[in-house]
Amino acid sequence: MRNKKIKAAAVMLACALAAGAPAAADAETVLRIGMTAADIPRTLGQPDQGFEGNRFTGLTMYDALTMWDLSSADKASVVIPGLATEWKVDDADKTKWTFKLRPGVTFHDGSPFNADAVVWNVDKVLKQDAPQFDPSQVGVTASRMPTLVSARKIDDMTVELLTREPDSFLPINLTNLFMASPAKWQQFYGKAEGADAKARSQAAWAAFAKDASGTGPWKMSSFTPRERLELVKNDNYWDKARVPKVDKMVLLPMPEANARTAALLSGQVNWIEAPAPDALPEIKQRGFVLYSNEEPHVWPWQFSRVEGSPWNDIRVRKAANLCVDREGLRDGLLAGLMVPATGTFEPGHPWRGNPTFQIKYDKPAAQKLMQEAGYGPNRKLTVKVQTSASGSGQMLPLPMNEYLQQALAECYFDVQLDVIEWNTLFTNWRRGAKDPSANGSNATNVTYAAMDPFFALVRFLQSGMAPPVSNNWGFINNPKFDELVKKARQTFDPVARDAALAELHAASVDDAAFLYVAHDVAPRAMSPKIKGFVQAKSWFVDFSPVTIVP
């Protein structure tokens, strides 16, 4: 049955891709990638589609002041200089940061990158009366750097950034603010039509998305929404070591795992994200290369904690965590492509701490907790989780949630699934459990990156991060969490900050804040002709060193 599905998908893909694929020059090397997203992530500077968007249309065409080191498969990715060469918090006022900018950088349109460009890009998402302010970019940006207030030019190569409160996480958060070309946007704005300045601004951004200009190692070549994005190497990239080694990269949305696998096996693409696990033997047998590496990523259920939620009972939260056979999920459905999660961080990580609640598979203990909470074989607890059919880091959300549905049924849960499109789920994530978009769900299944303190812990656990500020979807309000977040955020010594974060993480596990299920290993399958790829311990990928041999 699986082979029939893959072969049928291959025929459909061959027709679709052949119709849209231009003839390439003999010497041109082309990297064709099948993404899990159902659409091309937004190209205007602040991508949607979660971190898959950042991976494919953010870090490719754009740079940020700070960036992730993606050069190692063995060491954890750390923040390194990007368009800023150095930065420092003010000794007397720790809400002020000074960033020195990299000289000699130009946007794809030839205009210079400087302090004015930084201020312009901060204002596009924070200053509502700025001509370039774009509400559509705010949700995917401001929620990732919630303490940033403003930017001020000191000189052409120096900017001052101001935060609402002392925030040692700011340099990490800034990896998400991509620098778009003000000059390019202004050209579109000058020609735009509309009833008022706001309408002309929206028209300018729409035009910019079709002809984007950043400072990144890749430049937009052609763009067909929902079908394909073609990027070409930027020979003038400021970091000569990261000028791409291939001529062109073609990105294709393929949300269904069998379709992605079929595209790879039939030669329509030479790289796919998240291949179908049951196709792994055939993929390997056919000579394709499978890459995987544990990454800072968690596949969870995030619980609603609003009044009336069944998850307000800690016995219920703990029971759910004890009722899932994660090893069985790994070895069965996912063919080994996951790491069982016992928290956001596993033992050995500096932010793990020493939780007293040990997450493991213990069905009798789970059943006992549920019985203590008033449930049993004849009185099941109905819970509803909102999830997607595919998406960035979502792994195999439907089969995985069906596995949880069956597992939790043995502990007196009646699990209902509300399946929606990935980008809609991601948008709902920022709206929260109280919003009508939750559709009565008391849990949401959105995977999250755990590369830095804010993304891993703060945006979920701090009460002030409830919607619309950030991603505390369930409106957690725990004074202990708030106290520990403040302690960590205002600690600028790395060792002391790690200790505070470890304390926060241990407290969240002891509170069973999430249903922790899996850590992704980011499986990718690709042609053996692709060389130079590094599977970093990160959500992100550096496409620049990739080569394709004849």
N, C-alpha and C positions, 0 to 999 in steps of 0.2 A: 504493500500500500504506500509506504514511504517513497519507494522508487518511482511509482506512478505519479505521485504528487510532484516530486522533484523534476521528472521528465516533462510533465505538463507545464510546470512553471518555466522550465528552460525554453520550451517552444514559444511561449508568450513573451518571455524576455528577449529572445533572439529577434523577434519581429519588432518589438518596441525599441530596442537599442539600435538595431540596424537602421531604423527609420530616422533616428535622431543623431547618429554618429557621423560626423564629417570625415572625409578621407584624410588620413594623416600622411605627412611627408615621410619618405622612407626612413630618414634618420631620426625622426622625432620619437622620443620615448614618452610613453603615456601611462600613468598610474590610474587605474580605474577602480573605484572603491564603492562597494555596496554598503550603505549605511542602514542602521536600524530605524532611523527617523522616517516618518511618513511623508515628509516634505523637506525641501531644502531649508535649513535654518536661515533665519533672517541675515541679510548681508550688509546692512547699513551701519554696522559698527558694534552694536550690542545684540548678539544673537539670542534667539529663543531656542526651543528644543532642549532645554537643560544644558548640561555640560557637553553633550554631544555637539551642540551648537558652537560652544566655545572651541571645541576640538577642531571642527571643520571649517567654520566661517569666521571664527574669532582669531585664534592663534595663527591662522594661515595668512590672512590679508592684513592683520593688524598687530600692533604691539601695545603693551601697557608700560607704565613707569617701572613696574617690577614684573618679573616673570619667573616661571618654574624651570629649574634645571632638569631636563629630560634626557640627559646623556647616559644615564646608568640604569642597567637592569637589576643591579644588586643593592644600591643604596637608595634610601628614601629621597624623593624629590624635595629640594629646598628652594626657597626664594632667592633669586639672584638679581643683579641689576639688569634692567631692560632699557627703556628710553630714559631712565634716570641712572646716573652712574653712582650716586651715593645719596644718603639721606640721614637726617638726624632730628631727634626730638629736642625741643628747647629745654634746657636744664631748669630754667625758672618757671616755665609755663608749658606743661606737658600736653597741652591741647594744640600746640603749634609745632609743625614739622617743616623742615627745609629740605627741598629736593633739588639737587644739581642735575641738569639735563645733559644728555649726550649731544655733543656738537656734530655738525655735518650731516644730520639725518634729514632726508627729504621724503615727502609723501609721493605716492605713485604718480601724481599729476605734476610733480616737480617743485611744488611749493615747499618752503622750509618748515621743519618741525621746531618749535620754540615754546617759550613760556606762554605766549598768547594762545597757542594751540591747546596747551594743557588747560588753561582757564576756560577756553571755549568748550572743551569736551566735558569738563566738570559741570559747567553751566547747562549743557544740553540735557542733563538729567536732574539737576538740583535747583536751577534758577527759573522759576515759572514765567518771569517776564522777559527772559532772554528770547530773541527771535528764533534761535535754533532749538529751544526747549521742545522735547518730544515726549509726550506722556507715554507713548507706546514703548519707549526704551527705559522708562523709570522702573517698572516692576522687576525687570531682570537685572537691574543695576543697583539702584539705591538700597534694595533689601540685602545686597551683598556687601555694602559698606555703609551701614546705618548711622555711624557717628560722624561721617564727613559732612561738613557744613559748607565750606567754600574754598576757593583757590584764589590766590593773589600773586600777581607778577611782581617779582623783586627786580630782576633784570632779564634780558633775553634768554638766559640759560639757567635761571633760578626761579623757583616758585615756592610759595608758602602755602601749606594746606592746614586748614583749621578744623578740629574735631569738636564735637559737642561736649565731650568729656575726655579725660585721659584714656587713650586707647592704644595699647601696645600692639594690637593686631592690625593697625592700619596698613603697614607696608604689604602684608599678606592680602588684605582685602583689595588693594589696588591692582592686583593681577587681573581683576575682572573689569577694569575700566579701560576700554580700548580706544585708541586715539584715531579718530576719523579726520579727514582733511577739511579744515574750515574753508579754505579757498575753493575747493571743489564744490562744497555745499553752497557757498555764496553764489557761485556761477548759476547753479540751478535755482536758487532763491530769486536771483535777479530776473530770471526768465519765467518764473512760476506765475500761474494765474490762480485767482481765488477771490472770494468775497472780502476777505480780510487777511491780516498778517498771519493769523493762525492757520488759515486754509492754505496760504502760499507756502508756509513752513512745512506743512504736511505734504504738499505736492513736491517740494524740494527734497524731502527725505525719500519719498517714493522714487523720484528720479535718481537720487544718489544710490539707492539700493540696487538699481539696474546698471550702474556704472560707478562702482565703489572706488574709494581711494583711501588707503591706509599707508602704513610704513612697513608692512610685514613682508616676509620672504616670498609670498605669492601674490599675484595680481589677478583681478577678475578679467576673464577673456570673454565668456558668454554665459548667459543665465536664462534658464527657462524654468519658472516656478513649477514646483511639484514634479519636475522631470529631471533636470540636471544642472549642475554648476561646473563650469570649466575654469580652471585657474592655470596660469602660466608662471614660470619662475621669474622672480625679480632679480635681474642681473645686477642691479644697483643697490641691493640690500646692504645695509650698514655693517652687518657682521658677515664678512666675506667667507668665514668658515661655515655659515649657515645658508649660503646661496643654494637653492635646491639643485640636486644632481640630475633630476629628470626634467623634461621640458614642460610637461603638462600633467595636471591632476584633474580627473573627472569624478565628480561626486554624484551618486545616484541613490535616491530614496528607495529602500526596499524593506518595509517594516515586517514582512513575513519571513521567518527563518528558512523555510523550505525554498522560497523564491531566491533568497540570497545564496543559499547553497547551490541551487540549480545554476545560477548565474556564474558562480565560480567554476563548477564542474564543466560547464559548456564553453568556458573561455570568454564569456561576455564581460566579465570583470576579472581582475587579477588579485583582488583583496576583498575580503568581507569581514564585517564585524559580527560577532556572535553567531557562528554557524550552528545549524541544528545539531544538538548533541547526538542524536541517534544516527547521524550521517558521518560522525567522526571516523569510524573504521574505513568507510569508502573514501573519505577525503584523504586520509593518510595512505591508503592503498594506491590511490591515483597519483601519489607523489607530491601532493600539496603539503605545505609546511604549516603546522599549528603552533601558534604562540600563545602563551598565557603567563600570568604573573600576578600574585596577590597584590591588589591595589587598595589604597585607602578608600573604601567604599562599603556601604552597608545596605542590604536589602531588608527593609523592615515593614512592620505595620506601625504607623504613628497613631496613637490613641487620642480620641476626643476626651477632654476633661471638663466639658461644659456640664452645667447642671442637668442631671438625669441620665448622663452617660453610664452605660453598664461598666465601663472601664474605670470608673472612680473608685471601685473596690479593689484594693491592692491584691486581695486574694485571687480575684479574677485575672488581673494582669500577670501575676506570677504563675497561675495555672496555665495560661496560654503559653508562656515561655517554657514550661516544663512538659508540655504535651506534644512537642514537635520533635520528631526523630530527624535531626539535621544530617546525621551521617547517612541515614537511609535516603534522604533527598539527594545528597551529594553522589552517593554511589549508584543510585538508580536513575532517576529522571535526568539528572544533570551530567551523568557520565564522568564524574570526578571534577567537573568544572565549577567548583565553589569551595569556599572554606567555611565551615560552620561558625556562626557568630555567637559569642557569649557576652556581647557588649559591642560598643562602637570600636573599642580597641581590645586586642588580645594580649595575654601575658607576654611580657617582654617589651611592650611599648611604654615609653616614658609617661604617657598619660593614662595608663591602665588603672593604676591605684590598686586597692585591695578590697574589692566588694565582698560583702558577706553572703549575698544571695548568689549561689552558684547555678548558672543557667546550664541545664543539661536535659537529657531525655529521661523523665521519671514520671510515667503515666500514673502510677498509683498515687504519688504525691500530688499530682495535678488534680486527679479525681477527688482526693480528700479535701483539697482547698475549695474546689467547686461545691462540694457537699456542705462544707462549712459556710459557704456563701449562700446556700439555699437552693442549689441546683442538683439535678441528678437525672437518671434515665427517663423519668416521667415528667421532668420540668427542665427543659433545656433553655439556655440563654441565647436569644437571637441577637446576633451582631451583624453589622453590614460594613463591608470594606469597599472603598472606591479604588479601582485599579485601571490599568490600560491594557491594550492588546499588544503593545510593543513600546519601544522608546529608549532613550539614552540611559544605559545602565540598568534597565528594567529586567535584563536577562530574559527569562521566559515567563512573563508575569501570569498568563492564564494557566498553564500547567502547574506552575508553582503554587498559585493560589488555590487551585483545585486540590492539590496535595494537602495544603493546610486545612482546607475545608473538610477533607476526609479525616485528617489527623485530629482536628479539634472536635469533631463529632464524637470521638471516643471519650472526650472529657466534658460532654454535655453542652457543647456549643452548637448552635445552628447558624452556620455562616452563610450569609447572602453576599453575592458579588455584584457590584455595580461597575460595569466595564464601559469605559469611555476612551476617546482618542487621547493619545499621549500628551500633546501640547495643551489640550483642554484640561487634563488632569493636572499638569504642571501649573497652569494658570489658577486652577481651583485651590491648589496648595497654598497660594499666597492669599486667598480669600478666607480660608479658615472654616472650621467645623460649623460655625454659626450661620454661614452664608447659604442661601438656597442652592448654590451650585454643589454643595455636599450631598444633596438629594437624599437626606436622611441617613447618610453614612456616619458611623461613629468611629471609623478608622480609615486611614488613607495609606495607600501603598506607593510611596514615591521613594526611590532610592536616593541616597545622599552621599556626597563626597566627604571624606574625613581627613582631608589633607592638612587642615589648619584648625585652630581652636574655634573660630567663629562658625565655620561651616560644619564642623563635627559636633559641636555641643551648644554653643551660645545661642544660635538662632532658633533652637528648638526648646531650650530649657529656661531661658530668661523670660520672665513674665512680660517685660517691655518689648519683646520681639513678637508678640501676638499680632495677627493681621490688623491693619494692612502693612505694618512695619516690616515684618520678615516672615519666617517660616514656622513659627510656633502655632501650627495649624490647630492643635487641640486645646489651645489656651491654658497650657500648664501654668500654674501660679503657686510656686513653692518658694517660700522665703529663704530656705537654705540654699536652693539653687541660685537665687538672685545674689545672695551674699557671696557665694563662691565665684560667680561670674565677675562680680565687681572686683574681687580680690585678684583674680587672674588677669583681668583686663588692665588693671592699674599697677601691675607688677612688671617692671621693665627688665629685671634681671632674669635671664633665661632659665636658670636652674630653679629659682623660686617660683617662677611662673609655671614650669612643668609640674612642680609639686602641687600647686593650687589646682591645675587642670586635672591632675590625677585624683585629687580629692573630689572634684566635681563629677568626674566620670564614675567613680565608685558610688557616689551618692545616687546618680541616675540609674545605675544598674540595680542597686539595692531597692530603689523605688519602682523597678520594672517599668521604666518610663516608656519603652517601646516593646514590641514583640520583635526581638532580634533574631533574624533567620540566617542570613548568609553574607559573606564577603565575596564580591565578584573577583574573578581572576582575569577578566577582560579577554576572553578567547577571541583570537583572530586567525583566520585561515587565509593563506595567500600562495600565489604561484612560487615555485622554487626558483624562478628567475629573478625574484625580488631579493636584493641583498642590502645589507647595511641598516636594516631595521632594528631599532632598540625598543624592546617592550619595557618601558620604564615602570617603576612602582608609582604610577600616577594614573589619573583619569585621562590625562592628555598624552599626546604623541607629537614627536618632532618628525615631520615628513621630509625635512631638508636632506638628511644623509642617505635617504633611500635611493638605490640605483636599480636599474633593470638590465640584466645581461641578455644578449641576443639568444 
